[in-house]
Amino acid sequence: HYQNQRVNGVAHQQMMAQRRQQEQEHAALLGYVDRSQKLQTAAKIETSVPQRRRMAQMMKAEAEERLKEAEAVRKRDLRRRDLEFSTNEVLVSALEREQAENQRKEREILRICG
């Protein structure tokens, strides 16, 4: 009976040692998986950084292009308004001269006829 208990005690110790070994292997695997996931995340971040940088550069270039276009439109509109103003001034001057000439002719006709 004592021999049987001793064998059972040894078997239990072996089983416990085997369980500790399995737990250590399991912990090592969990550590490996955790490190692997962290490395994958870091790799994704590293590859996304250049992509985000390129995207930011593209967005900046597009914004600069829109600003240039807006400035070109503003300058074109300003030139058009200046041209319209100049043209209107020339027309007004011509009309005023024509009106003054017509008034002078009317006075001259009234002086002669009247």
Kinemage of the C-alpha trace (Angstrom):
@kinemage 1
@onewidth
@group {chain A} dominant
@subgroup {mainchain}
@vectorlist {calphas} color= white
{ca his a 1} P 0.000 0.000 0.000
{ca tyr a 2} L 2.868 2.357 0.862
{ca gln a 3} L 4.534 1.515 -2.441
{ca asn a 4} L 1.334 2.338 -4.282
{ca gln a 5} L 1.105 5.733 -2.565
{ca arg a 6} L 4.720 6.395 -3.388
{ca val a 7} L 4.127 5.572 -7.062
{ca asn a 8} L 1.059 7.771 -7.042
{ca gly a 9} L 3.085 10.591 -5.412
{ca val a 10} L 5.810 10.303 -8.050
{ca ala a 11} L 3.215 10.181 -10.825
{ca his a 12} L 1.529 13.228 -9.328
{ca gln a 13} L 4.833 15.089 -9.169
{ca gln a 14} L 5.584 14.142 -12.766
{ca met a 15} L 2.124 15.228 -13.823
{ca met a 16} L 2.538 18.547 -11.972
{ca ala a 17} L 5.978 19.068 -13.532
{ca gln a 18} L 4.496 18.342 -16.947
{ca arg a 19} L 1.657 20.799 -16.255
{ca arg a 20} L 4.147 23.512 -15.198
{ca gln a 21} L 6.095 22.840 -18.396
{ca gln a 22} L 2.917 23.184 -20.439
{ca glu a 23} L 1.991 26.396 -18.614
{ca gln a 24} L 5.447 27.819 -19.294
{ca glu a 25} L 5.169 26.857 -22.981
{ca his a 26} L 1.689 28.357 -23.102
{ca ala a 27} L 2.939 31.582 -21.466
{ca ala a 28} L 5.830 31.689 -23.941
{ca leu a 29} L 3.402 31.254 -26.854
{ca leu a 30} L 1.136 34.000 -25.482
{ca gly a 31} L 4.187 36.257 -25.164
{ca tyr a 32} L 5.190 35.430 -28.728
{ca val a 33} L 1.679 36.188 -30.015
{ca asp a 34} L 1.593 39.460 -28.058
{ca arg a 35} L 5.008 40.542 -29.397
{ca ser a 36} L 3.990 39.495 -32.905
{ca gln a 37} L 0.799 41.558 -32.727
{ca lys a 38} L 2.750 44.557 -31.437
{ca leu a 39} L 5.271 44.180 -34.264
{ca gln a 40} L 2.455 43.932 -36.818
{ca thr a 41} L 0.845 47.063 -35.396
{ca ala a 42} L 4.171 48.889 -35.459
{ca ala a 43} L 4.726 47.781 -39.056
{ca lys a 44} L 1.267 49.024 -40.054
{ca ile a 45} L 1.959 52.349 -38.366
{ca glu a 46} L 5.322 52.636 -40.096
{ca thr a 47} L 3.802 51.944 -43.490
{ca ser a 48} L 0.875 54.275 -42.813
{ca val a 49} L 3.150 57.179 -41.814
{ca pro a 50} L 4.548 57.656 -45.334
{ca gln a 51} L 1.063 57.210 -46.770
{ca arg a 52} L -0.327 59.846 -44.413
{ca arg a 53} L 2.629 62.116 -45.223
{ca arg a 54} L 2.001 61.703 -48.969
{ca met a 55} L -1.712 62.344 -48.457
{ca ala a 56} L -0.962 65.486 -46.460
{ca gln a 57} L 1.436 66.677 -49.175
{ca met a 58} L -1.195 66.006 -51.853
{ca met a 59} L -3.840 67.872 -49.873
{ca lys a 60} L -1.452 70.779 -49.321
{ca ala a 61} L -0.597 70.899 -53.040
{ca glu a 62} L -4.300 70.815 -53.946
{ca ala a 63} L -5.046 73.611 -51.469
{ca glu a 64} L -2.191 75.681 -52.892
{ca glu a 65} L -3.507 75.075 -56.421
{ca arg a 66} L -7.003 76.188 -55.366
{ca leu a 67} L -5.502 79.321 -53.809
{ca lys a 68} L -3.581 80.054 -57.018
{ca glu a 69} L -6.727 79.571 -59.075
{ca ala a 70} L -8.721 81.820 -56.742
{ca glu a 71} L -6.003 84.484 -56.965
{ca ala a 72} L -5.972 84.241 -60.769
{ca val a 73} L -9.768 84.633 -60.854
{ca arg a 74} L -9.558 87.604 -58.495
{ca lys a 75} L -6.886 89.289 -60.646
{ca arg a 76} L -8.855 88.593 -63.832
{ca asp a 77} L -12.012 90.071 -62.292
{ca leu a 78} L -10.060 93.107 -61.114
{ca arg a 79} L -8.614 93.661 -64.621
{ca arg a 80} L -12.099 93.272 -66.127
{ca arg a 81} L -13.555 95.819 -63.687
{ca asp a 82} L -10.695 98.228 -64.404
{ca leu a 83} L -11.267 97.826 -68.144
{ca glu a 84} L -15.026 98.362 -67.726
{ca phe a 85} L -14.380 101.461 -65.615
{ca ser a 86} L -11.917 102.850 -68.173
{ca thr a 87} L -14.291 102.081 -71.029
{ca asn a 88} L -17.161 103.729 -69.166
{ca glu a 89} L -15.047 106.827 -68.506
{ca val a 90} L -14.183 107.076 -72.211
{ca leu a 91} L -17.854 106.653 -73.163
{ca val a 92} L -19.002 109.227 -70.614
{ca ser a 93} L -16.399 111.701 -71.863
{ca ala a 94} L -17.444 111.114 -75.465
{ca leu a 95} L -21.141 111.532 -74.592
{ca glu a 96} L -20.430 114.700 -72.607
{ca arg a 97} L -18.444 116.138 -75.533
{ca glu a 98} L -21.230 115.170 -77.951
{ca gln a 99} L -23.848 116.694 -75.658
{ca ala a 100} L -21.815 119.867 -75.261
{ca glu a 101} L -21.365 120.062 -79.041
{ca asn a 102} L -25.117 119.565 -79.573
{ca gln a 103} L -25.903 122.279 -77.031
{ca arg a 104} L -23.415 124.612 -78.721
{ca lys a 105} L -25.044 123.917 -82.133
{ca glu a 106} L -28.530 124.552 -80.693
{ca arg a 107} L -27.362 127.863 -79.224
{ca glu a 108} L -25.778 128.766 -82.513
{ca ile a 109} L -28.998 127.894 -84.388
{ca leu a 110} L -31.058 129.905 -81.884
{ca arg a 111} L -28.694 132.855 -82.199
{ca ile a 112} L -28.886 132.770 -85.982
{ca cys a 113} L -32.651 132.132 -86.194
{ca gly a 114} L -33.768 133.992 -83.254
